[in-house]
Amino acid sequence: MNLTQAQIEKEYIIKSINTDDEELNSFLFSLGCYSGEPITVVAFRKGGCTVSIKDGRYSIDNQLAEAIII
């Protein structure tokens, strides 16, 4: 299951990041988004969603949300 299928305000544990783009992996890692970390979808928006990772909230697009496997 990926983030686009998640329930709002439910905490999930990231299982993997499904992308071959090393730059994208580095960006997600800098946000604290990597395997074993908790993530919560705060809201769905047109074209993306808002997520809570550690102490921050970030807006990500659907393509990125589909790469985050929970």
PDB file of N, H, CA, C and O in Angstrom:
ATOM      1  N   MET A   1       0.859  -1.175   0.000  1.00  0.00           N
ATOM      2  CA  MET A   1       0.000   0.000   0.000  1.00  0.00           C
ATOM      3  C   MET A   1       0.904   1.236   0.000  1.00  0.00           C
ATOM      4  O   MET A   1       1.943   1.246   0.660  1.00  0.00           O
ATOM      5  N   ASN A   2       0.512   2.269  -0.734  1.00  0.00           N
ATOM      6  H   ASN A   2      -0.332   2.260  -1.271  1.00  0.00           H
ATOM      7  CA  ASN A   2       1.288   3.509  -0.726  1.00  0.00           C
ATOM      8  C   ASN A   2       0.503   4.630  -0.045  1.00  0.00           C
ATOM      9  O   ASN A   2      -0.640   4.429   0.365  1.00  0.00           O
ATOM     10  N   LEU A   3       1.109   5.794   0.074  1.00  0.00           N
ATOM     11  H   LEU A   3       2.038   5.956  -0.259  1.00  0.00           H
ATOM     12  CA  LEU A   3       0.490   6.895   0.815  1.00  0.00           C
ATOM     13  C   LEU A   3      -0.814   7.391   0.210  1.00  0.00           C
ATOM     14  O   LEU A   3      -1.653   7.929   0.932  1.00  0.00           O
ATOM     15  N   THR A   4      -1.009   7.224  -1.097  1.00  0.00           N
ATOM     16  H   THR A   4      -0.328   6.786  -1.683  1.00  0.00           H
ATOM     17  CA  THR A   4      -2.255   7.699  -1.710  1.00  0.00           C
ATOM     18  C   THR A   4      -3.451   6.882  -1.234  1.00  0.00           C
ATOM     19  O   THR A   4      -4.594   7.309  -1.402  1.00  0.00           O
ATOM     20  N   GLN A   5      -3.206   5.718  -0.643  1.00  0.00           N
ATOM     21  H   GLN A   5      -2.277   5.372  -0.507  1.00  0.00           H
ATOM     22  CA  GLN A   5      -4.274   4.851  -0.153  1.00  0.00           C
ATOM     23  C   GLN A   5      -4.423   4.912   1.373  1.00  0.00           C
ATOM     24  O   GLN A   5      -5.228   4.174   1.941  1.00  0.00           O
ATOM     25  N   ALA A   6      -3.673   5.762   2.025  1.00  0.00           N
ATOM     26  H   ALA A   6      -3.019   6.361   1.563  1.00  0.00           H
ATOM     27  CA  ALA A   6      -3.669   5.847   3.489  1.00  0.00           C
ATOM     28  C   ALA A   6      -4.911   6.567   4.012  1.00  0.00           C
ATOM     29  O   ALA A   6      -5.555   7.333   3.296  1.00  0.00           O
ATOM     30  N   GLN A   7      -5.224   6.303   5.264  1.00  0.00           N
ATOM     31  H   GLN A   7      -4.701   5.680   5.846  1.00  0.00           H
ATOM     32  CA  GLN A   7      -6.306   7.009   5.950  1.00  0.00           C
ATOM     33  C   GLN A   7      -5.735   8.268   6.597  1.00  0.00           C
ATOM     34  O   GLN A   7      -4.595   8.276   7.061  1.00  0.00           O
ATOM     35  N   ILE A   8      -6.527   9.318   6.621  1.00  0.00           N
ATOM     36  H   ILE A   8      -7.453   9.312   6.244  1.00  0.00           H
ATOM     37  CA  ILE A   8      -6.112  10.582   7.233  1.00  0.00           C
ATOM     38  C   ILE A   8      -5.989  10.406   8.750  1.00  0.00           C
ATOM     39  O   ILE A   8      -6.822   9.760   9.386  1.00  0.00           O
ATOM     40  N   GLU A   9      -4.938  10.993   9.308  1.00  0.00           N
ATOM     41  H   GLU A   9      -4.261  11.518   8.792  1.00  0.00           H
ATOM     42  CA  GLU A   9      -4.642  11.017  10.751  1.00  0.00           C
ATOM     43  C   GLU A   9      -4.321   9.650  11.347  1.00  0.00           C
ATOM     44  O   GLU A   9      -4.367   9.496  12.568  1.00  0.00           O
ATOM     45  N   LYS A  10      -4.000   8.658  10.525  1.00  0.00           N
ATOM     46  H   LYS A  10      -3.963   8.784   9.534  1.00  0.00           H
ATOM     47  CA  LYS A  10      -3.572   7.362  11.036  1.00  0.00           C
ATOM     48  C   LYS A  10      -2.075   7.237  10.808  1.00  0.00           C
ATOM     49  O   LYS A  10      -1.582   7.504   9.711  1.00  0.00           O
ATOM     50  N   GLU A  11      -1.350   6.829  11.849  1.00  0.00           N
ATOM     51  H   GLU A  11      -1.750   6.612  12.739  1.00  0.00           H
ATOM     52  CA  GLU A  11       0.102   6.705  11.737  1.00  0.00           C
ATOM     53  C   GLU A  11       0.475   5.372  11.086  1.00  0.00           C
ATOM     54  O   GLU A  11      -0.050   4.318  11.445  1.00  0.00           O
ATOM     55  N   TYR A  12       1.383   5.444  10.135  1.00  0.00           N
ATOM     56  H   TYR A  12       1.810   6.300   9.843  1.00  0.00           H
ATOM     57  CA  TYR A  12       1.895   4.260   9.437  1.00  0.00           C
ATOM     58  C   TYR A  12       3.413   4.232   9.580  1.00  0.00           C
ATOM     59  O   TYR A  12       4.041   5.257   9.845  1.00  0.00           O
ATOM     60  N   ILE A  13       3.986   3.061   9.405  1.00  0.00           N
ATOM     61  H   ILE A  13       3.476   2.229   9.190  1.00  0.00           H
ATOM     62  CA  ILE A  13       5.443   2.910   9.386  1.00  0.00           C
ATOM     63  C   ILE A  13       5.866   2.730   7.931  1.00  0.00           C
ATOM     64  O   ILE A  13       5.296   1.910   7.212  1.00  0.00           O
ATOM     65  N   ILE A  14       6.854   3.490   7.505  1.00  0.00           N
ATOM     66  H   ILE A  14       7.316   4.157   8.090  1.00  0.00           H
ATOM     67  CA  ILE A  14       7.337   3.401   6.130  1.00  0.00           C
ATOM     68  C   ILE A  14       8.073   2.073   5.950  1.00  0.00           C
ATOM     69  O   ILE A  14       9.012   1.765   6.685  1.00  0.00           O
ATOM     70  N   LYS A  15       7.633   1.291   4.960  1.00  0.00           N
ATOM     71  H   LYS A  15       6.871   1.540   4.363  1.00  0.00           H
ATOM     72  CA  LYS A  15       8.287   0.006   4.671  1.00  0.00           C
ATOM     73  C   LYS A  15       9.425   0.194   3.689  1.00  0.00           C
ATOM     74  O   LYS A  15      10.490  -0.405   3.842  1.00  0.00           O
ATOM     75  N   SER A  16       9.204   1.030   2.674  1.00  0.00           N
ATOM     76  H   SER A  16       8.339   1.517   2.550  1.00  0.00           H
ATOM     77  CA  SER A  16      10.254   1.261   1.685  1.00  0.00           C
ATOM     78  C   SER A  16       9.923   2.480   0.840  1.00  0.00           C
ATOM     79  O   SER A  16       8.798   2.978   0.847  1.00  0.00           O
ATOM     80  N   ILE A  17      10.922   2.946   0.118  1.00  0.00           N
ATOM     81  H   ILE A  17      11.837   2.541   0.112  1.00  0.00           H
ATOM     82  CA  ILE A  17      10.763   4.014  -0.859  1.00  0.00           C
ATOM     83  C   ILE A  17      10.983   3.371  -2.226  1.00  0.00           C
ATOM     84  O   ILE A  17      12.074   2.876  -2.509  1.00  0.00           O
ATOM     85  N   ASN A  18       9.971   3.374  -3.062  1.00  0.00           N
ATOM     86  H   ASN A  18       9.085   3.776  -2.833  1.00  0.00           H
ATOM     87  CA  ASN A  18      10.008   2.668  -4.339  1.00  0.00           C
ATOM     88  C   ASN A  18      10.382   3.624  -5.475  1.00  0.00           C
ATOM     89  O   ASN A  18       9.525   4.041  -6.254  1.00  0.00           O
ATOM     90  N   THR A  19      11.665   3.965  -5.559  1.00  0.00           N
ATOM     91  H   THR A  19      12.362   3.627  -4.926  1.00  0.00           H
ATOM     92  CA  THR A  19      12.139   4.827  -6.633  1.00  0.00           C
ATOM     93  C   THR A  19      13.602   4.512  -6.944  1.00  0.00           C
ATOM     94  O   THR A  19      14.365   4.113  -6.064  1.00  0.00           O
ATOM     95  N   ASP A  20      13.976   4.698  -8.204  1.00  0.00           N
ATOM     96  H   ASP A  20      13.356   5.022  -8.918  1.00  0.00           H
ATOM     97  CA  ASP A  20      15.364   4.500  -8.612  1.00  0.00           C
ATOM     98  C   ASP A  20      16.129   5.814  -8.664  1.00  0.00           C
ATOM     99  O   ASP A  20      17.321   5.826  -8.970  1.00  0.00           O
ATOM    100  N   ASP A  21      15.459   6.914  -8.371  1.00  0.00           N
ATOM    101  H   ASP A  21      14.490   6.905  -8.123  1.00  0.00           H
ATOM    102  CA  ASP A  21      16.051   8.250  -8.433  1.00  0.00           C
ATOM    103  C   ASP A  21      16.819   8.539  -7.142  1.00  0.00           C
ATOM    104  O   ASP A  21      16.213   8.751  -6.091  1.00  0.00           O
ATOM    105  N   GLU A  22      18.143   8.546  -7.221  1.00  0.00           N
ATOM    106  H   GLU A  22      18.634   8.373  -8.074  1.00  0.00           H
ATOM    107  CA  GLU A  22      18.972   8.775  -6.028  1.00  0.00           C
ATOM    108  C   GLU A  22      18.769  10.169  -5.442  1.00  0.00           C
ATOM    109  O   GLU A  22      18.831  10.341  -4.224  1.00  0.00           O
ATOM    110  N   GLU A  23      18.528  11.161  -6.291  1.00  0.00           N
ATOM    111  H   GLU A  23      18.477  11.021  -7.280  1.00  0.00           H
ATOM    112  CA  GLU A  23      18.285  12.522  -5.803  1.00  0.00           C
ATOM    113  C   GLU A  23      17.005  12.570  -4.979  1.00  0.00           C
ATOM    114  O   GLU A  23      16.954  13.226  -3.938  1.00  0.00           O
ATOM    115  N   LEU A  24      15.982  11.880  -5.442  1.00  0.00           N
ATOM    116  H   LEU A  24      16.023  11.348  -6.287  1.00  0.00           H
ATOM    117  CA  LEU A  24      14.717  11.815  -4.709  1.00  0.00           C
ATOM    118  C   LEU A  24      14.903  11.081  -3.392  1.00  0.00           C
ATOM    119  O   LEU A  24      14.378  11.512  -2.365  1.00  0.00           O
ATOM    120  N   ASN A  25      15.639   9.985  -3.404  1.00  0.00           N
ATOM    121  H   ASN A  25      16.066   9.635  -4.238  1.00  0.00           H
ATOM    122  CA  ASN A  25      15.927   9.254  -2.162  1.00  0.00           C
ATOM    123  C   ASN A  25      16.661  10.136  -1.160  1.00  0.00           C
ATOM    124  O   ASN A  25      16.342  10.120   0.029  1.00  0.00           O
ATOM    125  N   SER A  26      17.628  10.895  -1.621  1.00  0.00           N
ATOM    126  H   SER A  26      17.887  10.909  -2.587  1.00  0.00           H
ATOM    127  CA  SER A  26      18.376  11.793  -0.739  1.00  0.00           C
ATOM    128  C   SER A  26      17.482  12.874  -0.161  1.00  0.00           C
ATOM    129  O   SER A  26      17.593  13.212   1.018  1.00  0.00           O
ATOM    130  N   PHE A  27      16.585  13.425  -0.993  1.00  0.00           N
ATOM    131  H   PHE A  27      16.494  13.151  -1.950  1.00  0.00           H
ATOM    132  CA  PHE A  27      15.658  14.453  -0.532  1.00  0.00           C
ATOM    133  C   PHE A  27      14.738  13.897   0.548  1.00  0.00           C
ATOM    134  O   PHE A  27      14.557  14.529   1.589  1.00  0.00           O
ATOM    135  N   LEU A  28      14.164  12.742   0.318  1.00  0.00           N
ATOM    136  H   LEU A  28      14.311  12.229  -0.527  1.00  0.00           H
ATOM    137  CA  LEU A  28      13.273  12.126   1.305  1.00  0.00           C
ATOM    138  C   LEU A  28      14.017  11.804   2.591  1.00  0.00           C
ATOM    139  O   LEU A  28      13.483  11.993   3.684  1.00  0.00           O
ATOM    140  N   PHE A  29      15.243  11.319   2.469  1.00  0.00           N
ATOM    141  H   PHE A  29      15.677  11.165   1.581  1.00  0.00           H
ATOM    142  CA  PHE A  29      16.046  11.010   3.646  1.00  0.00           C
ATOM    143  C   PHE A  29      16.302  12.270   4.468  1.00  0.00           C
ATOM    144  O   PHE A  29      16.289  12.225   5.699  1.00  0.00           O
ATOM    145  N   SER A  30      16.536  13.404   3.786  1.00  0.00           N
ATOM    146  H   SER A  30      16.546  13.441   2.787  1.00  0.00           H
ATOM    147  CA  SER A  30      16.781  14.663   4.497  1.00  0.00           C
ATOM    148  C   SER A  30      15.541  15.136   5.260  1.00  0.00           C
ATOM    149  O   SER A  30      15.659  15.872   6.239  1.00  0.00           O
ATOM    150  N   LEU A  31      14.351  14.716   4.813  1.00  0.00           N
ATOM    151  H   LEU A  31      14.255  14.118   4.017  1.00  0.00           H
ATOM    152  CA  LEU A  31      13.109  15.052   5.515  1.00  0.00           C
ATOM    153  C   LEU A  31      12.841  14.106   6.678  1.00  0.00           C
ATOM    154  O   LEU A  31      11.974  14.366   7.513  1.00  0.00           O
ATOM    155  N   GLY A  32      13.593  13.006   6.728  1.00  0.00           N
ATOM    156  H   GLY A  32      14.298  12.796   6.051  1.00  0.00           H
ATOM    157  CA  GLY A  32      13.354  11.996   7.756  1.00  0.00           C
ATOM    158  C   GLY A  32      12.431  10.907   7.265  1.00  0.00           C
ATOM    159  O   GLY A  32      11.873  10.156   8.064  1.00  0.00           O
ATOM    160  N   CYS A  33      12.265  10.813   5.961  1.00  0.00           N
ATOM    161  H   CYS A  33      12.719  11.424   5.312  1.00  0.00           H
ATOM    162  CA  CYS A  33      11.358   9.847   5.345  1.00  0.00           C
ATOM    163  C   CYS A  33      12.177   8.669   4.822  1.00  0.00           C
ATOM    164  O   CYS A  33      12.711   8.718   3.715  1.00  0.00           O
ATOM    165  N   TYR A  34      12.272   7.602   5.635  1.00  0.00           N
ATOM    166  H   TYR A  34      11.838   7.562   6.535  1.00  0.00           H
ATOM    167  CA  TYR A  34      13.003   6.402   5.245  1.00  0.00           C
ATOM    168  C   TYR A  34      12.417   5.210   5.994  1.00  0.00           C
ATOM    169  O   TYR A  34      11.623   5.379   6.920  1.00  0.00           O
ATOM    170  N   SER A  35      12.808   4.019   5.593  1.00  0.00           N
ATOM    171  H   SER A  35      13.453   3.882   4.841  1.00  0.00           H
ATOM    172  CA  SER A  35      12.251   2.785   6.151  1.00  0.00           C
ATOM    173  C   SER A  35      12.325   2.769   7.673  1.00  0.00           C
ATOM    174  O   SER A  35      13.344   3.116   8.270  1.00  0.00           O
ATOM    175  N   GLY A  36      11.212   2.354   8.284  1.00  0.00           N
ATOM    176  H   GLY A  36      10.385   2.072   7.799  1.00  0.00           H
ATOM    177  CA  GLY A  36      11.146   2.232   9.729  1.00  0.00           C
ATOM    178  C   GLY A  36      10.631   3.469  10.444  1.00  0.00           C
ATOM    179  O   GLY A  36      10.349   3.409  11.641  1.00  0.00           O
ATOM    180  N   GLU A  37      10.500   4.585   9.746  1.00  0.00           N
ATOM    181  H   GLU A  37      10.729   4.634   8.774  1.00  0.00           H
ATOM    182  CA  GLU A  37      10.036   5.824  10.372  1.00  0.00           C
ATOM    183  C   GLU A  37       8.511   5.936  10.287  1.00  0.00           C
ATOM    184  O   GLU A  37       7.913   5.507   9.300  1.00  0.00           O
ATOM    185  N   PRO A  38       7.882   6.510  11.316  1.00  0.00           N
ATOM    186  CA  PRO A  38       6.433   6.736  11.254  1.00  0.00           C
ATOM    187  C   PRO A  38       6.094   7.927  10.352  1.00  0.00           C
ATOM    188  O   PRO A  38       6.847   8.898  10.274  1.00  0.00           O
ATOM    189  N   ILE A  39       4.954   7.832   9.679  1.00  0.00           N
ATOM    190  H   ILE A  39       4.343   7.044   9.742  1.00  0.00           H
ATOM    191  CA  ILE A  39       4.460   8.912   8.825  1.00  0.00           C
ATOM    192  C   ILE A  39       2.942   8.961   8.951  1.00  0.00           C
ATOM    193  O   ILE A  39       2.288   7.925   9.073  1.00  0.00           O
ATOM    194  N   THR A  40       2.390  10.159   8.922  1.00  0.00           N
ATOM    195  H   THR A  40       2.921  11.000   8.823  1.00  0.00           H
ATOM    196  CA  THR A  40       0.947  10.350   9.038  1.00  0.00           C
ATOM    197  C   THR A  40       0.472  11.273   7.924  1.00  0.00           C
ATOM    198  O   THR A  40       1.061  12.330   7.693  1.00  0.00           O
ATOM    199  N   VAL A  41      -0.600  10.873   7.228  1.00  0.00           N
ATOM    200  H   VAL A  41      -1.078  10.015   7.415  1.00  0.00           H
ATOM    201  CA  VAL A  41      -1.205  11.748   6.231  1.00  0.00           C
ATOM    202  C   VAL A  41      -2.142  12.693   6.973  1.00  0.00           C
ATOM    203  O   VAL A  41      -3.078  12.250   7.640  1.00  0.00           O
ATOM    204  N   VAL A  42      -1.892  13.985   6.856  1.00  0.00           N
ATOM    205  H   VAL A  42      -1.132  14.344   6.315  1.00  0.00           H
ATOM    206  CA  VAL A  42      -2.692  14.991   7.546  1.00  0.00           C
ATOM    207  C   VAL A  42      -3.908  15.378   6.697  1.00  0.00           C
ATOM    208  O   VAL A  42      -5.005  15.562   7.224  1.00  0.00           O
ATOM    209  N   ALA A  43      -3.705  15.501   5.377  1.00  0.00           N
ATOM    210  H   ALA A  43      -2.814  15.352   4.949  1.00  0.00           H
ATOM    211  CA  ALA A  43      -4.797  15.897   4.484  1.00  0.00           C
ATOM    212  C   ALA A  43      -4.460  15.516   3.053  1.00  0.00           C
ATOM    213  O   ALA A  43      -3.296  15.464   2.658  1.00  0.00           O
ATOM    214  N   PHE A  44      -5.509  15.252   2.290  1.00  0.00           N
ATOM    215  H   PHE A  44      -6.455  15.294   2.611  1.00  0.00           H
ATOM    216  CA  PHE A  44      -5.346  15.044   0.850  1.00  0.00           C
ATOM    217  C   PHE A  44      -5.749  16.321   0.141  1.00  0.00           C
ATOM    218  O   PHE A  44      -6.758  16.938   0.482  1.00  0.00           O
ATOM    219  N   ARG A  45      -4.971  16.710  -0.832  1.00  0.00           N
ATOM    220  H   ARG A  45      -4.151  16.209  -1.109  1.00  0.00           H
ATOM    221  CA  ARG A  45      -5.236  17.905  -1.631  1.00  0.00           C
ATOM    222  C   ARG A  45      -5.249  17.497  -3.100  1.00  0.00           C
ATOM    223  O   ARG A  45      -4.798  16.409  -3.457  1.00  0.00           O
ATOM    224  N   LYS A  46      -5.762  18.365  -3.929  1.00  0.00           N
ATOM    225  H   LYS A  46      -6.129  19.249  -3.639  1.00  0.00           H
ATOM    226  CA  LYS A  46      -5.752  18.099  -5.364  1.00  0.00           C
ATOM    227  C   LYS A  46      -4.300  18.005  -5.825  1.00  0.00           C
ATOM    228  O   LYS A  46      -3.533  18.960  -5.700  1.00  0.00           O
ATOM    229  N   GLY A  47      -3.939  16.855  -6.354  1.00  0.00           N
ATOM    230  H   GLY A  47      -4.561  16.079  -6.456  1.00  0.00           H
ATOM    231  CA  GLY A  47      -2.581  16.671  -6.853  1.00  0.00           C
ATOM    232  C   GLY A  47      -1.573  16.213  -5.823  1.00  0.00           C
ATOM    233  O   GLY A  47      -0.402  16.045  -6.163  1.00  0.00           O
ATOM    234  N   GLY A  48      -1.973  16.002  -4.575  1.00  0.00           N
ATOM    235  H   GLY A  48      -2.925  16.139  -4.299  1.00  0.00           H
ATOM    236  CA  GLY A  48      -1.008  15.573  -3.573  1.00  0.00           C
ATOM    237  C   GLY A  48      -1.606  15.444  -2.191  1.00  0.00           C
ATOM    238  O   GLY A  48      -2.821  15.335  -2.029  1.00  0.00           O
ATOM    239  N   CYS A  49      -0.730  15.460  -1.191  1.00  0.00           N
ATOM    240  H   CYS A  49       0.257  15.549  -1.323  1.00  0.00           H
ATOM    241  CA  CYS A  49      -1.188  15.357   0.186  1.00  0.00           C
ATOM    242  C   CYS A  49      -0.194  16.053   1.120  1.00  0.00           C
ATOM    243  O   CYS A  49       0.937  16.355   0.740  1.00  0.00           O
ATOM    244  N   THR A  50      -0.643  16.294   2.331  1.00  0.00           N
ATOM    245  H   THR A  50      -1.562  16.048   2.639  1.00  0.00           H
ATOM    246  CA  THR A  50       0.193  16.862   3.375  1.00  0.00           C
ATOM    247  C   THR A  50       0.497  15.746   4.362  1.00  0.00           C
ATOM    248  O   THR A  50      -0.412  15.061   4.832  1.00  0.00           O
ATOM    249  N   VAL A  51       1.771  15.565   4.674  1.00  0.00           N
ATOM    250  H   VAL A  51       2.509  16.121   4.293  1.00  0.00           H
ATOM    251  CA  VAL A  51       2.174  14.500   5.586  1.00  0.00           C
ATOM    252  C   VAL A  51       2.937  15.075   6.769  1.00  0.00           C
ATOM    253  O   VAL A  51       3.544  16.143   6.689  1.00  0.00           O
ATOM    254  N   SER A  52       2.887  14.336   7.860  1.00  0.00           N
ATOM    255  H   SER A  52       2.394  13.468   7.925  1.00  0.00           H
ATOM    256  CA  SER A  52       3.642  14.684   9.056  1.00  0.00           C
ATOM    257  C   SER A  52       4.727  13.632   9.245  1.00  0.00           C
ATOM    258  O   SER A  52       4.446  12.443   9.395  1.00  0.00           O
ATOM    259  N   ILE A  53       5.985  14.101   9.234  1.00  0.00           N
ATOM    260  H   ILE A  53       6.213  15.067   9.112  1.00  0.00           H
ATOM    261  CA  ILE A  53       7.139  13.234   9.442  1.00  0.00           C
ATOM    262  C   ILE A  53       7.969  13.856  10.553  1.00  0.00           C
ATOM    263  O   ILE A  53       8.397  15.006  10.456  1.00  0.00           O
ATOM    264  N   LYS A  54       8.193  13.083  11.607  1.00  0.00           N
ATOM    265  H   LYS A  54       7.846  12.148  11.685  1.00  0.00           H
ATOM    266  CA  LYS A  54       8.903  13.583  12.784  1.00  0.00           C
ATOM    267  C   LYS A  54       8.209  14.854  13.280  1.00  0.00           C
ATOM    268  O   LYS A  54       7.027  14.809  13.621  1.00  0.00           O
ATOM    269  N   ASP A  55       8.917  15.984  13.326  1.00  0.00           N
ATOM    270  H   ASP A  55       9.877  16.021  13.049  1.00  0.00           H
ATOM    271  CA  ASP A  55       8.319  17.222  13.840  1.00  0.00           C
ATOM    272  C   ASP A  55       7.875  18.172  12.746  1.00  0.00           C
ATOM    273  O   ASP A  55       7.545  19.321  13.040  1.00  0.00           O
ATOM    274  N   GLY A  56       7.853  17.735  11.486  1.00  0.00           N
ATOM    275  H   GLY A  56       8.121  16.802  11.247  1.00  0.00           H
ATOM    276  CA  GLY A  56       7.519  18.635  10.390  1.00  0.00           C
ATOM    277  C   GLY A  56       6.324  18.172   9.584  1.00  0.00           C
ATOM    278  O   GLY A  56       5.935  17.004   9.610  1.00  0.00           O
ATOM    279  N   ARG A  57       5.751  19.132   8.863  1.00  0.00           N
ATOM    280  H   ARG A  57       6.066  20.081   8.842  1.00  0.00           H
ATOM    281  CA  ARG A  57       4.659  18.835   7.929  1.00  0.00           C
ATOM    282  C   ARG A  57       5.107  19.265   6.544  1.00  0.00           C
ATOM    283  O   ARG A  57       5.667  20.346   6.361  1.00  0.00           O
ATOM    284  N   TYR A  58       4.849  18.396   5.569  1.00  0.00           N
ATOM    285  H   TYR A  58       4.395  17.517   5.718  1.00  0.00           H
ATOM    286  CA  TYR A  58       5.306  18.644   4.210  1.00  0.00           C
ATOM    287  C   TYR A  58       4.203  18.346   3.216  1.00  0.00           C
ATOM    288  O   TYR A  58       3.414  17.420   3.407  1.00  0.00           O
ATOM    289  N   SER A  59       4.151  19.133   2.158  1.00  0.00           N
ATOM    290  H   SER A  59       4.791  19.885   2.003  1.00  0.00           H
ATOM    291  CA  SER A  59       3.237  18.864   1.047  1.00  0.00           C
ATOM    292  C   SER A  59       4.017  18.102  -0.014  1.00  0.00           C
ATOM    293  O   SER A  59       5.088  18.526  -0.448  1.00  0.00           O
ATOM    294  N   ILE A  60       3.460  16.976  -0.420  1.00  0.00           N
ATOM    295  H   ILE A  60       2.590  16.632  -0.067  1.00  0.00           H
ATOM    296  CA  ILE A  60       4.108  16.177  -1.459  1.00  0.00           C
ATOM    297  C   ILE A  60       3.097  15.898  -2.565  1.00  0.00           C
ATOM    298  O   ILE A  60       1.892  15.854  -2.317  1.00  0.00           O
ATOM    299  N   ASP A  61       3.590  15.711  -3.781  1.00  0.00           N
ATOM    300  H   ASP A  61       4.568  15.747  -3.983  1.00  0.00           H
ATOM    301  CA  ASP A  61       2.682  15.439  -4.887  1.00  0.00           C
ATOM    302  C   ASP A  61       2.348  13.949  -4.936  1.00  0.00           C
ATOM    303  O   ASP A  61       2.957  13.139  -4.237  1.00  0.00           O
ATOM    304  N   ASN A  62       1.366  13.602  -5.778  1.00  0.00           N
ATOM    305  H   ASN A  62       0.872  14.260  -6.346  1.00  0.00           H
ATOM    306  CA  ASN A  62       0.908  12.216  -5.853  1.00  0.00           C
ATOM    307  C   ASN A  62       1.991  11.260  -6.321  1.00  0.00           C
ATOM    308  O   ASN A  62       2.045  10.119  -5.862  1.00  0.00           O
ATOM    309  N   GLN A  63       2.857  11.704  -7.226  1.00  0.00           N
ATOM    310  H   GLN A  63       2.813  12.631  -7.599  1.00  0.00           H
ATOM    311  CA  GLN A  63       3.922  10.834  -7.714  1.00  0.00           C
ATOM    312  C   GLN A  63       4.859  10.434  -6.574  1.00  0.00           C
ATOM    313  O   GLN A  63       5.264   9.276  -6.475  1.00  0.00           O
ATOM    314  N   LEU A  64       5.195  11.382  -5.728  1.00  0.00           N
ATOM    315  H   LEU A  64       4.866  12.323  -5.808  1.00  0.00           H
ATOM    316  CA  LEU A  64       6.047  11.101  -4.580  1.00  0.00           C
ATOM    317  C   LEU A  64       5.305  10.233  -3.557  1.00  0.00           C
ATOM    318  O   LEU A  64       5.890   9.319  -2.976  1.00  0.00           O
ATOM    319  N   ALA A  65       4.026  10.520  -3.340  1.00  0.00           N
ATOM    320  H   ALA A  65       3.551  11.263  -3.811  1.00  0.00           H
ATOM    321  CA  ALA A  65       3.214   9.737  -2.391  1.00  0.00           C
ATOM    322  C   ALA A  65       3.110   8.285  -2.833  1.00  0.00           C
ATOM    323  O   ALA A  65       3.085   7.383  -1.996  1.00  0.00           O
ATOM    324  N   GLU A  66       3.048   8.053  -4.133  1.00  0.00           N
ATOM    325  H   GLU A  66       3.068   8.786  -4.813  1.00  0.00           H
ATOM    326  CA  GLU A  66       2.956   6.675  -4.636  1.00  0.00           C
ATOM    327  C   GLU A  66       4.271   5.925  -4.447  1.00  0.00           C
ATOM    328  O   GLU A  66       4.269   4.695  -4.393  1.00  0.00           O
ATOM    329  N   ALA A  67       5.387   6.631  -4.346  1.00  0.00           N
ATOM    330  H   ALA A  67       5.389   7.630  -4.390  1.00  0.00           H
ATOM    331  CA  ALA A  67       6.688   5.989  -4.160  1.00  0.00           C
ATOM    332  C   ALA A  67       6.933   5.571  -2.716  1.00  0.00           C
ATOM    333  O   ALA A  67       7.816   4.754  -2.455  1.00  0.00           O
ATOM    334  N   ILE A  68       6.168   6.118  -1.774  1.00  0.00           N
ATOM    335  H   ILE A  68       5.451   6.782  -1.986  1.00  0.00           H
ATOM    336  CA  ILE A  68       6.347   5.805  -0.347  1.00  0.00           C
ATOM    337  C   ILE A  68       5.432   4.640   0.010  1.00  0.00           C
ATOM    338  O   ILE A  68       4.210   4.788   0.045  1.00  0.00           O
ATOM    339  N   ILE A  69       6.025   3.490   0.274  1.00  0.00           N
ATOM    340  H   ILE A  69       7.017   3.370   0.246  1.00  0.00           H
ATOM    341  CA  ILE A  69       5.275   2.270   0.574  1.00  0.00           C
ATOM    342  C   ILE A  69       5.134   2.137   2.095  1.00  0.00           C
ATOM    343  O   ILE A  69       6.115   2.203   2.836  1.00  0.00           O
ATOM    344  N   ILE A  70       3.878   1.947   2.538  1.00  0.00           N
ATOM    345  H   ILE A  70       3.081   1.893   1.936  1.00  0.00           H
ATOM    346  CA  ILE A  70       3.598   1.831   3.972  1.00  0.00           C
ATOM    347  C   ILE A  70       3.010   0.463   4.287  1.00  0.00           C
ATOM    348  O   ILE A  70       2.707   0.172   5.444  1.00  0.00           O
TER     349      ILE A  70
END
